[in-house]
Amino acid sequence: MPIDLKNYFKFSPYYANNENLSDKELEELDTKADKVPMEVKNHLVDPDISDVIRNLIKIHGLTEKQAVIVAVLVRRIFLKDSSRNTLSADLIKYANMDTTKAQQVTKYLEEKIFMTVPAPIQPAPTQTIPEQREDNVINLKQK
């Protein structure tokens, strides 16, 4: 099936909203993209991921503008400028979604996109390692 290029560029994590970026911001985007593994780069431009994001309009009733914001947030996660752990909050803040819709969209993206990406994109563990003193005793007190 041929790719719908207009929608591909609109909802692709790599290309979404690029027409509104300055030359400097585009350069920064390219520099960051150059630093991630090839498998992550492939996800940034994968037409299937663009389709997943576009389908949010039908499945969850997002506007096109909200879907573009989702694509940008997905890009930020792929490039490690943001975290999967804050995706729901980012959707509420930037895409003006209510909590329920943001959670539904986050769950959908987890299932359709993030479960298929390589390990570097997986959320970092939130557990911290206890501090170890010079006398080899571990400090278990929270700071």
Residue pairs with C-beta under 8 A, 6 or more apart in sequence:
3 47
7 50
7 54
8 15
8 47
8 50
9 15
9 16
10 16
10 54
10 64
10 68
10 71
11 50
11 51
11 53
11 54
11 67
11 68
11 71
12 44
12 45
12 46
12 47
12 49
12 50
12 53
12 71
13 43
13 44
13 45
13 49
13 50
13 53
13 71
13 72
13 74
13 75
13 78
14 29
14 33
14 44
14 45
14 75
15 45
16 53
16 68
16 71
16 72
16 75
17 68
17 69
17 71
17 72
18 26
18 29
21 29
29 79
32 79
32 80
32 81
33 41
33 44
33 79
36 44
36 78
36 79
36 80
36 120
37 118
37 120
39 117
39 118
40 78
40 117
40 118
40 120
40 121
43 49
43 78
43 113
43 116
43 117
43 121
44 75
44 78
44 79
49 74
49 113
50 71
52 108
52 109
52 112
52 113
53 67
53 70
53 71
53 74
54 67
56 62
56 66
56 67
56 70
56 105
56 108
57 63
57 64
57 67
59 108
60 101
60 104
60 105
60 108
61 101
62 70
62 95
62 97
62 105
65 95
66 95
66 96
66 97
69 91
69 94
69 95
70 91
70 95
70 105
70 109
72 94
73 82
73 87
73 90
73 91
73 94
73 95
74 109
74 113
76 82
77 83
77 84
77 87
77 114
77 121
78 117
78 121
80 120
80 121
82 90
83 123
83 124
84 110
84 114
84 121
84 122
84 123
85 123
85 124
85 126
87 106
87 109
88 99
88 102
88 103
88 106
89 102
91 97
91 101
91 102
91 105
91 106
92 98
92 99
92 102
95 102
97 105
114 121
114 122
130 138
130 139
130 140
131 138
131 139
132 138
132 139
133 139
